[in-house]
Amino acid sequence: MARHRSDGPPIVEAIGLVKTFGDFWLRAKARAVDGIAFEVRPHEIFGLLGPNGSGKSTTIKMILGLLRPTKGRLLVFGRDPGDVALKSRIGYLPEESYLYRYLTPRETLDYYAKLFGMPRAMRRKRTDELLEMVGLEGAAHRVAGEFSKGMARRLGLAQALINDPDFLILDEPTSGLDPIGTRQVKDLLLDLGRRGKTILLSSHLLADVEDVCDRMVVLYGGKIRASGTTEELLTDTNRTTIRAPRLKSETITKIDQLIAREEGVAIEAVDAPRQRLEDLFVQIVERARQEQSANSGALHGGRTAAFLVGGPDASAAATPSTVIEELERAAPAKAPTPPRHEVARTPAAPSVVDELVRPKESPVARAPHGHDPAPDKKGGPDASVIDGLLEKDSKESERGS
C-alpha cells in the first residue's frame, strides 16, 4: 500500500461541483455530477469508486478541461483546468483506448512524444523503456489494429506515461487485462506512488482501488456517498480478529469458554485462512514461466521505465559529444590507413574513350576499293575508316561539279 502524504497545496480541488447535460433546447436533462467536493493531495493515489453511470468519467473530463462545470469550483495545480499549459504535466488513460489502427506501438509512442516536443534521442529511449515495461517489446512492429483489448490497454498505459507526468489520471486502467496484467498495473501504480507521483484512479473494480489507493470517494447517482482512507472505510468495527498459528481443538475450546465467561459472547467461527484467487493464479503462472512454457501475445512486462523512477532523467537528450562516442562504439573496426607513399595504386577501370581508340586485335579490316592500308605501327586508331570516308566525299564532289 502506498503511504499517504499531504504536504503542499492540493493537486485537484473541487467544491460544489455540478455538471448537467441538456437537450437540444438547453433544458436540463441529466445531472451527471451533483454537488461533489473532494481534493487530491500531492504524492497520493486517490480513488474514484462507483458503478457505471455514477459520474466518474464526467468528473475526470472536467478535471482534464474537456468539459466545463455547470456550477461549482474546480482547480488543477491551483489553476483553471482549461489552461493549456497544464497539459504537459498530466498523463491520461481514457476508459477506451483510442489508438491509430495503422501505427505500430513504436510509432504511436514516438508520435505522442513529438507532441510534447521531445528530442529524437529521448523519444527513442523512452519508447524502448516503456515497451519493455508493459510487455510489448515483442509486438513493437505490429499495427495497433491487430491488438486485443488487453494489449491495447498496455499500449495506452505506456502512452499516458510518455511525458513523465506529475499527475496521472487512469480511467479503468485494468479493463481487459488478464490477472497477470492486472497485478502488474497495480505494482506499477504502487511503485509510482512511492516515488512521488500523484495518481487519480477511477474504477468500478473494488479490488483495484482497495489494493493501491490511499484515499477514495464512493460515487453513486452523481453524489459522494462515502469518503476517507482505505482503513477508515474498510475496517469492521463490529468484529475482532485474532490471528495465531494453528491451534489444537482443546485450546480453542478453552478460549471459547474464557470469552464466554469474560465477555458474554461465543466464538462465531473457526477456520483456516484462505489465500486470494488472484494470488493463487499468479503463483501458478509464475511456476509455468519458470518451466519455460510457451505463450503468445503480450509478455508480462519488465521493470519500471528508468525515466519514471525519479532522480535525474535517464532519458535526457544526449549531447553532441555523447552521440559521436556512441556512433564510434557502434561502428565496425576499420583497418589502419597505411602511409601515403605505401598506398597501393590500383589501375583504374578503362573508360569508354579508351575502349574506342584501343587497337583491334582482329585482322585489319579492308578499306573500300581493295586498298590495304598499313596498320598503325604506333598502336593508334585504325585510319582506314577515316580514309574511306574522305575518298567517298571527294568523288561525290567531282560528280557534282
ROKEVEX-423099 format. One record per residue: y, z, x of N, C-alpha, C, O in turn. Coordinates in steps of 0.05 Angstrom, whole numbers, plus 5000, padded with zeros to 4 digits. Last residue first. Layout:
// residues N
YZXYZXYZXYZX ...
// end
This chain:
// residues 401
537128085606539327925616538727625614540327465622 532228285589534528295570536828125580538328025563 529128225633528428065609530728055590531227855576 531428585668531528305675531028135650532327925646 530129075641532929005645533228705651535028575640 524629085643525829065617528728985619529828845602 523929145698523128895685524328865658525028635651 525929675705527229445719526529185705528229015702 522329985676525129985667526529745679528229625666 517729925707517729835680520529805670521229605656 519330175754518729885755518829775727519829555723 519930715737522330575747521830265747523630115740 514630845722516730845702519230695711520430545695 512130795772511330625750513430605728514030395717 514631215801514930935809514230745787515630545783 512631665772515431615773516031325780517631195767 507131625783508031625756511031545754511831385738 506931685838506131435826507131405798507831185789 507932165863510231985858509531735843511331585835 505732795851504732525851507032335843508032355821 509133295891508233185866507432895869508332765887 506533445957508533465936507533345911505033295909 503633456004502633615982504633635959504433815943 505133126043506333396044505333576021506133806018 503132646032501932796053502933086055501633256066 501732375972503832515986502532696007501032886000 497831755976498332035968500432175985500832106008 500331105966499231305984499731585974501931645964 498730715909500730865926499231075943497231195935 496330155896495130415904497030565921497030535946 497329735840498229845865496930115871496530275853 495929525790493929525812494929625838493529605858 499529575749499529325764497829335789498229175807 500730295753500630045739500629805758501529835781 496630695798499230625785498830365770496930215774 491131135790492130875798494630815783494830865759 490931805814491031615792492231355801494131345817 486832045864489531965857489331755834487931555836 481632515844482532275858485232175847485832225824 483733215834482132985827483232745843485432755853 487433595847485033585864483333345858481633265874 494433505849491933495834489633475853489833335874 499333965872497833715875495233725860493933935859 503934275826501734305845500234045848499733915827 507734245788508334105813506034135833506234025855 505634545745506334265741506634115767505933875768 504835055765502534905756503134615753501434445759 510135205775508335175798505835015790504934845805 512035245722513135035740511234985764510734755771 509135695704508635435692509635205710508335005712 507036095761508736035738508035765727506435615739 501736515782503136255783504636205758503636255736 502937215793501537005778503036745779505536755777 504137445859504937415831503337195818502437005832 500037845900501137575894501737555864500137635847 502138485916500138335901501338065894503538055883 502938875971504238665955502038495942500338375955 502539565977501139305980502439105961503039165938 506939966011506139865985504939595988506139416000 508940166058506040156055505040036029502640016024 514340196056513239996074510239976072509039786083 515040616018515740346011514440136029513639926019 509441066012512040986023512440686018510640536014 505941135948506041105977508841025986510440935970 506141635898507141375905507241345936508441515949 500241985878502741985892503541695900501841535907 497841885811497341875840500041865854501941735844 499042345758499342085770498842105800499342305813 496042685703496842695731496942415742495242245737 498942595637496642585656497742575685499842475690 503343085606502842815617500542815636500143015650 504043615592502243455575501543185587499543065580 507643795630505043915629503043745613500643735620 512043475616510843445643508043565643506143455656 513143655565512243385569510943345596508943195598 514744185577512444135560511343855564508843815565 519344085608517044215620514444175604512344135615 522543845569521743685592519243815606517443675614 523244285535521944045525520943875548518643775547 526044635568523344715558521844465549519444435553 530744365575529144405598526244475590524344395603 532844375522532044125534530244165558528344015562 529644915485531844805500530944545513528544505516 526544915421526344925450528844805462529944615451 528245315364528145045377528145075407529645245418 523745845347526445745353526145475368524245435383 519246105332519345815326522145705332522745485323 519646635340517846485358518046195354517046035371 525346995336523946775322522246615342523346475360 524447665354525647405359523947195346521447205346 522148065297522948025325524147755329524847615309 517047845249519348005259519947955288518347815301 513147505231512347775239514647935251514048145262 514146975220514447165198513947455206514347635190 512946665263515746695257516246885234518546955228 507246665263508746815283511646855276512747075282 503646765202505246585220507046755238508146955230 497847175203500547125193502146965213501947005237 491546825216493447045219496146975208496746735203 488446405167488546545193490646765193491246875172 483846195115486446255127486246415152484246535159 479246015094480146275085482746365098483746575093 480045315075478945525091480145795082481945795065 478844875020480645035036479145255051477245375041 472744475026475344555013477044715032476744695056 466144755036468044535036470644635022470644845009 461445075080463145075056465144855058465844775080 455545345109457445135105458945165080457945275060 454845965143454145795121456345595116458645655117 454946315187455946045190454845855168454045635173 454146845183451746675185452346385187450546215189 459346995173458147065199455546915204454846865227 459646815120461246685141460146745169460146565186 456347175095455646895095457146745117456046565130 459347645101456647625114455747325115454547245135 463747505071464047545099461447535114461247425136 461547475020462547235032462847265062462347075078 460248015012458147815011459047555025457547445041 465348265015463248335034461048115035460048055057 467848034970468947984997466748045018466547895038 464748254929464847964933465747894961464647724974 466048804935463248714939463148414944461748324961 471448804923470648884949467748784955467148694977 471248624869472648464889471748534917471348364934 468749054844467348794846468648614867467248464881 469249684878470449474861468849214866467849164887 464050184877466050014891467049804872465649734852 463350804843462750514845464950374861467250434858 460751454854462951264853461950984856460050924870 455951754809456551654836458851454834458951294815 457752284763456552024770457351954799459152074811 458552694710457952694739456552434745454452374734 463152904661461152714671460852754701462752824715 465853374645465353164626463252974635461552884619 464754064652464853804666464153584647462053594633 468454464606466054384619466454114633468353974627 472955034601472254754597469654694611468754854628 474855534616474155494588473455204581473455134558 476055684667477955504653477255464623478955374608 472056044684474856084692476855924675479056024670 467255894659468056174659471056204665472356374653 467055344668466955444641467955724639469355794620 466955334724469255214709469355324681471455374670 462055584734464455704743466955604728468655754720 458455224710458655494700461155634708462455774693 459354794744459954764716460155044703461955084686 457554994792460354914790461154904760463354984752 452055054780453655284786456655234783458155394773 450754514774450454694751452054944756453355044737 451654314825453254214803453154404779455054444765 447454574852450254634859452154544836454054684829 443054334829443454624825446354704831447454874818 443453804846443853864817444254164812445754234794 447353734906444853784892445453854863447653944856 452053214920451353484915448653504901447753324887 455152784967453052814946452153104944451453224965 461853004981459352864988457252924966457753104949 467152974932465553114951463152944959462452764944 472953024893471252854909469753014930470953184943 475153134829474253274853472353094868470353004857 480553034786478252904800477653064826479453124841 482753184722482653274750480153154763477953174752 487252924671484652944684484953054712487053024725 492252844651490352984634487653024646485853124633 495252514683495852804684493952964667494053214668 493851984719492952104694493252404696491652544709 498251534749497051804751496351904723498051914705 501051064742498151064741496751334742494451354736 506551154748505551024724502551044720501551044698 507051414797508151534773506951414748506351564728 504851044833503651304829504551434803502951554789 508350614829505550574821504250844816502750874797 514650824801512950754823510050724813509450804790 517550514741517150724761515450634784514750394786 517450384671518250324698517850564716517650794706 516350064607515750284626516750194654516849954659 518549664577517149874563516450114581516050334571 523949264572522549424591521249654576522649814564 523548664531524548934537522849074558520449014560 521048194517523648184530524948444536527148454546 515948324499517948244480520748244491522748284476 515248744554513848644530516048574510517748744504 514348934622515848804601514048734578511748664581 514649444667512849324648514449204625515849354611 516349464736517149494708515149344691514149134699 515049814797514549604778515949674752516549904746 514249934868515350004842514849764823514449544832 510649724906511749994909512750094882512050324874 504649334899507449394892508149684897506549864893 499149224910501249164930504049264924505649294943 495549354870494649374898496949354918496749454940 498049264820497149534828496649564858497249764869 498748714819501048884820500249164830501649284846 493348544816495148434837497548624841498248694863 491148794772490248874798492048774820492448914841 493548544728494348814734493448894763494949044776 496547954720494148064731494648344742496048374762 501347744709500047884686497347984695495948104678 507047794753504247734748503347874722504448074714 511647724805511247714776508347644771507347444782 514748054856512147944848511947964818512148174806 519348024906519148054877516647914868516447664871 520448324967518848144952518948224922518748454915 523348355030523648435002522248234985522847994987 520448525094521248325073521548465046520148655040 518748885132521448905123522348695103524648685095 513548935147515348815167518148785156519848655169 510949105102511149285125513149185146514349355160 511248625072512648865064513049065086515149185089 507748295101510648225100512348465091514548505101 503048575090503948545118506848475118508348585135 502648525035502848795047503948775075505548945084 502247965031504548105019504848385031507148465036 497247885057499747765068502147915057504047965072 493848155023494148255050496648145063498048285078 494447814978495148094977495648215005497548355009 492347334998495147344990496047634988498347704997 487047495008488647405030491647425023493247515039 485147604956485347824976487147744999488647915009 485447074936487047284924487347524943489547624946 481746804968484546734970486346944958488546994968 477147084950477947094978480847024982482347164996 477046954894477447234903478247264933479747444940 481046354888478546494887478946784897481146834908 486946194849485646254875482946394870482646544851 489546134801487945914811486445964837484945794846 494746554818493646394797492146154809493146004825 497346874853494446854857493146684835490746674833 502846884839502046754865499046714867498246534882 506646904793503746874791502546754816501346534815 511946784831511246784802508346714800507546484804 515547104879512946974874512247014845512047234835 520747094924520147114896517546964890517446724895 523447434978521347254970520647304941520047534933 528747475020527947554993525947344983526547114980 529347235069529847525067528747635041527847865039 524646725091526646835073526947145075525047285082 523146275126523046555134525046715117526946825128 522545765106525245845116525446135124527646235129 517245745088518045575110520745655122521245615145 515146015044515646175069516846005091517446115113 514245655005516045864999516846025023518946165024 510245335029512945225024514945445019517245425028 505945685026507045615052509845495050511545555066 505345694970506045944984507145885012509146005020 503745164962506245264950507145514963509545564967 498845154987501044994998503745084987505745095002 496145504953496345564981498645414994500245525009 496345214905497745474907498145554936500145674943 493144774919496044734913497544994915499844994924 488245034922489344914946492344864943493944904961 487645164867487745374888488945274914490545414926 487444664843489644844837489945064858492145144865 485744164892485144334870487444524865489344534881 488843554914488243834917487443964890488343884869 490543034913487743074913486943374912484543434910 496043054918494942974892491943014890490943024868 497143134971497043364954495943304926495043484913 492942785017495242794999494943014979492643084971 490843035081490242945054492642965036494343135040 492043265129492642985126491642865100491542615097 490443795127493243745132494043455128496343385124 485844065119486643865098489443775102490743695083 485244435159483244235157483844015136482543805136 489444775149489644605172487544385172488044175183 489745135107489744845100489944675125490544435122 490245695108487645575109487545275102485445185092 495045945114494045915086491345765085490345715064 495645935170495746185156494446165128493046345119 495645395184493445565193493345825177491145915170 500445255159497945125150495545285160493545305145 504045575189503645625160501045495150499645615134 503745345241503045625236502445685207500645835201 505344815232502744865243501845155237499545205229 510644905213508644765196505844825206504044885190 513045135257512645295232510645165214509045305202 513044695293511644945299511145115274508945225271 516044305266513244255274511744515279509444535270 521044555260519544465237516544425244514844515228 522544645314522044875296520444795272518644935263 523244115331521244285344520544525327518244605325 527343915296524643805296522543985308520444025296 531444425264530844225284527944145284526244285274 532944515194531544605218531144375238530744145229 535544475144536944395168535544485194536844525214 532944545097534244785109535544725136536544905149 530644055090532744145071534244385081536544425074 526744065129529143895134531343975115533743975122 522944375104524244485128526844325134528844445143 521144025065522744265056524144395080526344505077 518643645099520843565081522543805073524943795074 514643935124516743825141519143745123521443775132 511444055080512844275094515144165111517244295113 509743525068511043685048512743915062515043945056 507143345114509543215106511143375086513643385086 502743705113504543705136507243565129509343665136 500343585063501543855068503443855092505543985090 502642915045500643095056501943375059504343395058 504842614985505442735011503242915020501943055003 503942464934503242274955504042364982504042215002 505842864899502942794899502142624923499842644933 509743394913509743104913506943004918505743064939 509043964869508743834895508843524892508143424871 509844534840510944274837510944134865512644204882 505544984814506244874840507244584836505644404830 507945444767506445194771507445074797509845054802 511245874779508745924765506845684768504445714771 514145794846514145784816511345834805509345824820 516246144898513846014890513746024859513346234847 521646164942520846174914518246014910518045784918 526146524984523746354982522646384954522546604944 532846565005530946624984528546424987529046184992 536946425037535846695042533546755023532446975024 539045955019537645955045536346215052534646225070 541846094972539245964970537645964997535245974997 546846304977544646494976541946354978539946484985 550445894973549946005000547646195000546546255021 551145784920549345614934548645734962546445694972 551346254869552446184895550446034912548246134918 548946424822549546144825550746064851551045824856 548646984824546246834831546746524834545146394847 554247294857553247154833550746984841550846854862 552347844901553847614893552647484868550447544860 549048234922551748304916553448074906555848114904 544147984925545448034950548448104945550148034962 545547834860543547794881544947804908546747644913 546948114796547848054823545448024842543448174839 548748094730546548044748547647964775549247774777 550148374666551048334694548548294712546648444709 550748114598549948304619550948214647552348014650 548547514564550147764566549147924590547047864602 545947054580547647054556549547284556551847264549 545546814647545147024627547046984603549246894606 543446154664545646344662545146554641544246494619 538245934707539245994680541546184682541646364699 538045894762537245664746538045694717538345494703 538846334793541246184786540545934770542345764766 534746674804535046434822537546274815538246084830 535247024762535647124790536146894809537746914827 533646684721536446784722537146894750539346854759 528346614734530146384734533046464734534746324745 526447134726526447024752528346784754529746754774 526947184670528447364687528647244716530747254728 523246794654526146764647527846934665529946854674 518447014672519446774684522346724678523846624695 518347484637518247504667519447254680521147274697 517847514582520547484594520647484624522747484636 512947494558514447754557517147734570518747924568 509647064560511647064539513247324538514847364519 503747414580505147154577507147174554506547274533 505048114595503447884586505047634585507447634589 507348414657507448374629505748134621505147964638 511348634711508748624698509048584668510848704656 514148534770514748484742512148444728510748244732 514748964826513048814808514348784780515348974769 516948944893517549014866515948844847515848594850 516649194954515249004938515449094909514349304901 522449284997520349384979519049144965520148934963 527049185026524549235040522349355022520749515031 532149404980531349275005528649365016527949605013 530349404910531549524934530549384959528449254959 532249154850530249114871531549204897533649094905 533349464787534349374813531949354832530049504831 534749374716532949454738534349374764536449234764 534849284647536349384671534349474692532549634686 535248854590533748994611535549074633537648944638 536548584540537948824549536448984571536449234569 531848194532533448344512534448604525533248814521 529847534538530447774553532447934536534547834528 529247174496527147194516527447454532525447584539 530247074433531447254453529147314473527547484468 531246474399529346654412530746814433532346704449 535746264371533046214362531046404373529146494359 542346224352540346384367537646344355537246384331 544845564349544245804335542045954350540145834360 546245074369547145304384546645564368547945764374 543744654344546344734333547444994346549245114335 538944634371540844414375543644494365545644404376 538045344385537045084377539244874382541244924396 538045794443538845704417537645434410536345304427 535846384475535646094474536346004445535346114426 538746904511537946804485537946504486539846374496 538247444552538147144552537047054525534747124518 541347994583540447874558540347564562542247454574 541748604617541248314619540048204594538048304584 543849114632544149004605543748704603545148564589 543948934698544949144680545349014653546948824650 540848854760541048754733541848984714540649194715 540848684826541848894808542348764780544048594777 537348594885537848494858538748724841537548944842 538048904931537948614933538548484907539948284905 542449474935540149334923540349024928542548914929 544549715000545049634972542749474961541249354976 540450185039542249955035542649895006541250004988 533750405032536250405047537850155041536649945038 528850505010531150474991533750465006535850514994 521850385009524250435024526650375006526450194989 514950525006517450484991519850555009519850765022 509850175040511350425036514150355024515450165032 504449825012506949815027508550065020508550154997 497650005017500050005000502550005018502750165036 
// end
